[in-house]
Amino acid sequence: MFIAQLASRWFTFIIFAIFTGKAFTAENKTLIDSDLIAIHNSGINLANKQTPKAAVLMIHGWASQMNEVGDMYLRLAQQLAEQGYASLRINIRGESEREKTNFRMDSTFQSRVADAQVGLNFLRQHYPNIPIAVVGFSLGGATALALAGNNPDKINSLVLWSSAGDPAEIIRSIPAEVVQDVLNKGEAKLQQWVELTITRQHLLGMLGHDVFSPLEKYHGALLSIRGSDDYVSPQEAKIFASANASPEESYVISGADHIYHSLATDSPYVERVVRHTVRWFNDTLVPIKTIE
């Protein structure tokens, strides 16, 4: 009985997709490396089964999770699917477990880049013949820069949202007394939107990383989007000076803060960021030519 009802719902779902033209796609939660959780959206329209024209990896910011604050990445994935793109949004281990670990932070910048590499490898394995793009938000932007520096020929387009630069900036943003407690005791509480537990491993793991120099080998497309009221200092001048990207563009949204006011019910900024990102991919992700 249940199977028959489920089949009927899927039939109705597909028929609705055909007549409305909506790009309903298969989105699945999956493990891509032992306990590395991700959501894979195939970008394949259930009505016409067309192959996705490109695939996009999304890297979340500090202490966040795969859908991002205000579901920004979820919204991006949905609009990408409507345009025929596959996507993968990953959880960074040591940060995204959140409630499960009482918001304990024990990731390092190196582990962040390693998790992003697993995501990139997943997309390249599943989509070997289409362009690959990366989106990074905040510390995820710095992670995306490091990933592009490590894989300059494997990423075709890079989009940064409110990007950080040197990951050590995290330490400079934490009160000195908390930093001292972490160094002396091994961990300490930090009150943010929730109470985070900052570990010594996490703190020291953000030191000593150069995300800029390796960008010299990156020749893909590069877009940076930032709000005019972002508390993170602008990184665009140094990023563009370091990379050999083409084309490259900086887009500033007047009145937007670091998270584009994504928690406000009437904020127009997130939609502006998402649409500009999708347009950028439409302009820069050219199908890979194959030799017959």
LUMGUTI-760793 format. One record per residue (C-alpha): residue in one letter; x, y, z; residue number from 1. Coordinates in Angstrom, 2 decimals. Example, Ala and Ser with C-alpha at 12.3 -4.5 7.8 and 13.67 -1.06 7.14 Angstrom:
BEGIN
('a' (12.30 -4.50 7.80) 1)
('s' (13.67 -1.06 7.14) 2)
END
This chain:
BEGIN
('m' (0.00 0.00 0.00) 1)
('f' (2.76 2.42 1.01) 2)
('i' (4.83 1.56 -2.08) 3)
('a' (1.83 2.15 -4.36) 4)
('q' (1.16 5.53 -2.73) 5)
('l' (4.82 6.48 -3.05) 6)
('a' (4.89 5.51 -6.74) 7)
('s' (1.73 7.54 -7.33) 8)
('r' (3.28 10.59 -5.67) 9)
('w' (6.42 10.32 -7.80) 10)
('f' (4.29 9.98 -10.96) 11)
('t' (2.36 13.14 -10.01) 12)
('f' (5.64 14.87 -9.14) 13)
('i' (7.19 14.13 -12.54) 14)
('i' (4.03 15.04 -14.48) 15)
('f' (3.88 18.36 -12.59) 16)
('a' (7.52 18.97 -13.52) 17)
('i' (6.84 18.31 -17.19) 18)
('f' (3.89 20.69 -17.44) 19)
('t' (5.33 23.45 -15.24) 20)
('g' (8.87 23.32 -16.56) 21)
('k' (10.23 23.25 -13.00) 22)
('a' (13.67 21.67 -12.63) 23)
('f' (12.87 19.19 -9.87) 24)
('t' (16.12 17.37 -9.19) 25)
('a' (17.41 14.53 -7.09) 26)
('e' (18.99 15.87 -3.87) 27)
('n' (20.54 13.33 -1.54) 28)
('k' (22.37 13.45 1.77) 29)
('t' (25.46 11.29 1.47) 30)
('l' (28.76 10.37 3.12) 31)
('i' (31.62 11.18 0.76) 32)
('d' (34.48 10.18 3.10) 33)
('s' (33.76 8.12 6.22) 34)
('d' (31.95 10.74 8.36) 35)
('l' (32.12 13.68 5.93) 36)
('i' (28.47 14.53 5.30) 37)
('a' (27.35 16.32 2.15) 38)
('i' (24.21 17.02 0.14) 39)
('h' (24.51 16.18 -3.53) 40)
('n' (22.10 17.78 -5.96) 41)
('s' (22.47 16.06 -9.33) 42)
('g' (21.11 19.03 -11.26) 43)
('i' (19.32 16.54 -13.51) 44)
('n' (15.78 17.59 -14.34) 45)
('l' (13.50 14.65 -13.51) 46)
('a' (11.32 15.57 -16.48) 47)
('n' (13.94 15.55 -19.24) 48)
('k' (16.99 13.84 -17.67) 49)
('q' (19.42 16.32 -19.21) 50)
('t' (23.06 16.07 -18.16) 51)
('p' (24.12 18.94 -15.85) 52)
('k' (26.18 21.57 -17.64) 53)
('a' (28.53 22.14 -14.70) 54)
('a' (28.99 21.18 -11.03) 55)
('v' (29.47 23.52 -8.05) 56)
('l' (31.14 22.82 -4.69) 57)
('m' (29.98 24.96 -1.73) 58)
('i' (32.26 25.50 1.30) 59)
('h' (30.63 26.99 4.39) 60)
('g' (32.02 29.55 6.79) 61)
('w' (33.41 29.29 10.31) 62)
('a' (31.30 27.24 12.77) 63)
('s' (28.54 26.93 10.20) 64)
('q' (27.02 24.00 8.27) 65)
('m' (26.27 22.87 4.73) 66)
('n' (23.11 24.96 4.19) 67)
('e' (24.80 28.09 5.58) 68)
('v' (23.30 30.86 7.70) 69)
('g' (19.81 31.76 6.55) 70)
('d' (19.88 28.71 4.22) 71)
('m' (21.92 30.74 1.72) 72)
('y' (23.56 27.65 0.21) 73)
('l' (20.29 25.76 0.07) 74)
('r' (18.80 28.63 -1.93) 75)
('l' (21.83 28.71 -4.20) 76)
('a' (21.59 24.96 -4.81) 77)
('q' (17.94 25.29 -5.76) 78)
('q' (18.56 28.07 -8.25) 79)
('l' (21.57 26.28 -9.69) 80)
('a' (19.43 23.18 -10.24) 81)
('e' (16.85 25.27 -12.07) 82)
('q' (19.63 26.39 -14.40) 83)
('g' (20.88 22.83 -14.95) 84)
('y' (23.86 22.73 -12.55) 85)
('a' (24.80 19.93 -10.18) 86)
('s' (26.04 20.94 -6.74) 87)
('l' (27.61 19.55 -3.59) 88)
('r' (27.47 21.33 -0.24) 89)
('i' (29.69 19.80 2.41) 90)
('n' (29.90 19.86 6.19) 91)
('i' (33.37 20.75 7.49) 92)
('r' (34.35 18.24 10.15) 93)
('g' (35.16 19.67 13.56) 94)
('e' (32.73 22.57 13.07) 95)
('s' (29.47 21.53 11.46) 96)
('e' (28.51 18.87 14.03) 97)
('r' (27.31 21.78 16.15) 98)
('e' (24.69 20.51 18.67) 99)
('k' (26.07 16.95 18.48) 100)
('t' (29.38 18.10 19.99) 101)
('n' (28.01 21.04 21.99) 102)
('f' (29.56 23.37 19.40) 103)
('r' (33.09 22.12 19.99) 104)
('m' (35.57 23.51 17.45) 105)
('d' (38.54 21.25 16.72) 106)
('s' (38.99 21.69 12.98) 107)
('t' (42.15 23.27 11.55) 108)
('f' (42.59 25.25 8.38) 109)
('q' (44.47 22.30 6.93) 110)
('s' (41.59 19.95 7.77) 111)
('r' (39.17 22.43 6.19) 112)
('v' (41.12 22.38 2.94) 113)
('a' (41.35 18.59 3.11) 114)
('d' (37.55 18.29 3.46) 115)
('a' (37.09 20.69 0.56) 116)
('q' (39.49 18.56 -1.49) 117)
('v' (37.35 15.49 -0.81) 118)
('g' (34.33 17.43 -2.10) 119)
('l' (36.19 18.53 -5.22) 120)
('n' (37.39 14.98 -5.88) 121)
('f' (33.81 13.72 -5.52) 122)
('l' (32.55 16.13 -8.17) 123)
('r' (35.41 15.43 -10.56) 124)
('q' (34.82 11.69 -10.19) 125)
('h' (31.08 11.98 -10.80) 126)
('y' (31.30 14.68 -13.47) 127)
('p' (34.59 14.21 -15.36) 128)
('n' (33.45 15.94 -18.55) 129)
('i' (31.83 19.14 -17.29) 130)
('p' (33.30 22.33 -15.73) 131)
('i' (33.71 22.54 -11.96) 132)
('a' (33.15 25.67 -9.85) 133)
('v' (33.63 26.49 -6.16) 134)
('v' (31.75 28.89 -3.86) 135)
('g' (33.20 29.84 -0.47) 136)
('f' (31.62 31.98 2.23) 137)
('s' (33.69 33.87 4.84) 138)
('l' (36.35 31.44 6.14) 139)
('g' (34.99 29.14 3.45) 140)
('g' (36.24 31.79 1.00) 141)
('a' (39.77 31.49 2.36) 142)
('t' (39.37 27.71 2.16) 143)
('a' (38.24 28.01 -1.46) 144)
('l' (41.28 30.17 -2.25) 145)
('a' (43.60 27.53 -0.81) 146)
('l' (41.74 24.83 -2.74) 147)
('a' (42.12 26.79 -5.98) 148)
('g' (45.80 27.29 -5.29) 149)
('n' (46.22 23.55 -4.82) 150)
('n' (44.09 22.68 -7.87) 151)
('p' (44.58 25.55 -10.34) 152)
('d' (43.74 23.43 -13.40) 153)
('k' (40.78 21.60 -11.87) 154)
('i' (38.56 24.57 -11.00) 155)
('n' (37.03 26.62 -13.79) 156)
('s' (35.26 29.33 -11.81) 157)
('l' (35.54 30.60 -8.24) 158)
('v' (33.02 32.74 -6.34) 159)
('l' (33.79 34.27 -2.94) 160)
('w' (31.08 35.53 -0.59) 161)
('s' (32.32 37.89 2.18) 162)
('s' (35.66 36.15 1.91) 163)
('a' (38.28 36.07 4.63) 164)
('g' (41.96 36.08 3.70) 165)
('d' (44.52 34.96 6.26) 166)
('p' (42.72 32.38 8.45) 167)
('a' (44.69 33.68 11.45) 168)
('e' (42.28 36.63 11.44) 169)
('i' (39.98 34.34 13.44) 170)
('i' (42.40 34.46 16.34) 171)
('r' (42.63 38.23 16.15) 172)
('s' (38.84 38.43 16.38) 173)
('i' (38.70 36.39 19.60) 174)
('p' (39.06 38.28 22.92) 175)
('a' (42.59 38.05 24.33) 176)
('e' (41.43 36.50 27.61) 177)
('v' (39.71 33.68 25.72) 178)
('v' (42.83 33.06 23.64) 179)
('q' (44.92 32.87 26.82) 180)
('d' (42.48 30.39 28.38) 181)
('v' (42.64 28.22 25.25) 182)
('l' (46.44 28.23 25.24) 183)
('n' (46.75 27.60 28.99) 184)
('k' (43.88 25.16 29.54) 185)
('g' (43.47 23.53 26.14) 186)
('e' (40.03 24.96 25.47) 187)
('a' (37.70 27.80 26.46) 188)
('k' (34.17 29.01 25.91) 189)
('l' (33.45 31.79 23.44) 190)
('q' (30.04 33.43 23.40) 191)
('q' (28.83 34.07 19.86) 192)
('w' (25.31 33.42 18.52) 193)
('v' (25.75 30.28 20.64) 194)
('e' (28.41 29.28 23.14) 195)
('l' (31.33 27.79 21.20) 196)
('t' (34.10 25.68 22.68) 197)
('i' (37.39 26.76 21.11) 198)
('t' (40.15 24.15 21.35) 199)
('r' (43.90 24.71 21.22) 200)
('q' (44.03 22.51 18.12) 201)
('h' (41.55 24.77 16.36) 202)
('l' (43.23 28.00 17.42) 203)
('l' (46.78 27.00 16.49) 204)
('g' (45.53 25.29 13.34) 205)
('m' (44.63 28.66 11.85) 206)
('l' (48.21 29.96 12.05) 207)
('g' (50.87 29.93 9.38) 208)
('h' (48.85 29.59 6.17) 209)
('d' (49.42 31.55 2.96) 210)
('v' (46.33 31.37 0.75) 211)
('f' (47.53 34.08 -1.63) 212)
('s' (50.88 33.04 -3.17) 213)
('p' (49.61 29.73 -4.68) 214)
('l' (46.88 31.66 -6.52) 215)
('e' (49.49 32.70 -9.08) 216)
('k' (48.77 29.46 -10.95) 217)
('y' (45.01 29.95 -10.99) 218)
('h' (43.76 31.20 -14.39) 219)
('g' (40.03 30.49 -14.06) 220)
('a' (37.20 32.95 -13.50) 221)
('l' (37.02 34.77 -10.15) 222)
('l' (34.13 36.74 -8.63) 223)
('s' (34.09 38.32 -5.17) 224)
('i' (30.84 39.52 -3.59) 225)
('r' (30.88 41.57 -0.39) 226)
('g' (28.53 43.84 1.52) 227)
('s' (29.56 47.44 2.12) 228)
('d' (28.95 46.92 5.87) 229)
('d' (30.99 43.71 6.17) 230)
('y' (33.04 43.64 9.39) 231)
('v' (35.70 41.51 7.65) 232)
('s' (38.22 43.79 5.99) 233)
('p' (38.12 43.70 2.16) 234)
('q' (40.48 41.12 0.69) 235)
('e' (39.80 41.71 -3.00) 236)
('a' (42.89 43.82 -3.81) 237)
('k' (45.27 41.17 -2.48) 238)
('i' (43.30 38.28 -3.99) 239)
('f' (43.19 39.81 -7.47) 240)
('a' (46.85 40.85 -7.28) 241)
('s' (47.82 37.28 -6.36) 242)
('a' (45.69 35.38 -8.88) 243)
('n' (45.99 35.34 -12.66) 244)
('a' (42.24 34.97 -12.97) 245)
('s' (40.28 35.81 -16.08) 246)
('p' (37.70 37.20 -16.00) 247)
('e' (37.68 38.67 -12.51) 248)
('e' (35.16 40.94 -10.89) 249)
('s' (34.38 42.51 -7.52) 250)
('y' (30.75 43.19 -6.63) 251)
('v' (29.87 45.30 -3.57) 252)
('i' (26.29 45.36 -2.27) 253)
('s' (25.51 48.66 -0.59) 254)
('g' (23.96 48.24 2.86) 255)
('a' (24.65 44.50 3.20) 256)
('d' (26.59 43.12 6.18) 257)
('h' (28.82 40.04 6.45) 258)
('i' (25.89 37.61 6.21) 259)
('y' (23.87 39.84 3.85) 260)
('h' (21.23 40.27 6.58) 261)
('s' (20.20 36.70 5.77) 262)
('l' (18.37 36.24 9.09) 263)
('a' (16.01 39.14 8.38) 264)
('t' (12.70 38.03 6.88) 265)
('d' (12.53 40.98 4.48) 266)
('s' (16.20 41.13 3.41) 267)
('p' (16.68 41.47 -0.38) 268)
('y' (20.43 40.92 -0.27) 269)
('v' (20.69 37.13 -0.28) 270)
('e' (18.60 36.84 -3.42) 271)
('r' (20.85 39.43 -5.05) 272)
('v' (23.97 37.43 -4.10) 273)
('v' (22.49 34.16 -5.34) 274)
('r' (21.29 35.57 -8.64) 275)
('h' (24.60 37.29 -9.33) 276)
('t' (26.43 34.04 -8.60) 277)
('v' (24.24 32.05 -10.96) 278)
('r' (24.64 34.68 -13.69) 279)
('w' (28.41 34.54 -13.21) 280)
('f' (28.42 30.79 -13.71) 281)
('n' (26.24 31.14 -16.80) 282)
('d' (28.83 33.54 -18.20) 283)
('t' (32.02 31.70 -17.18) 284)
('l' (31.36 27.97 -17.13) 285)
('v' (31.91 27.01 -20.75) 286)
('p' (31.27 23.34 -21.61) 287)
('i' (34.45 21.28 -21.90) 288)
('k' (35.22 20.29 -25.49) 289)
('t' (35.93 16.62 -26.02) 290)
('i' (37.85 15.09 -28.92) 291)
('e' (35.76 12.70 -30.97) 292)
END
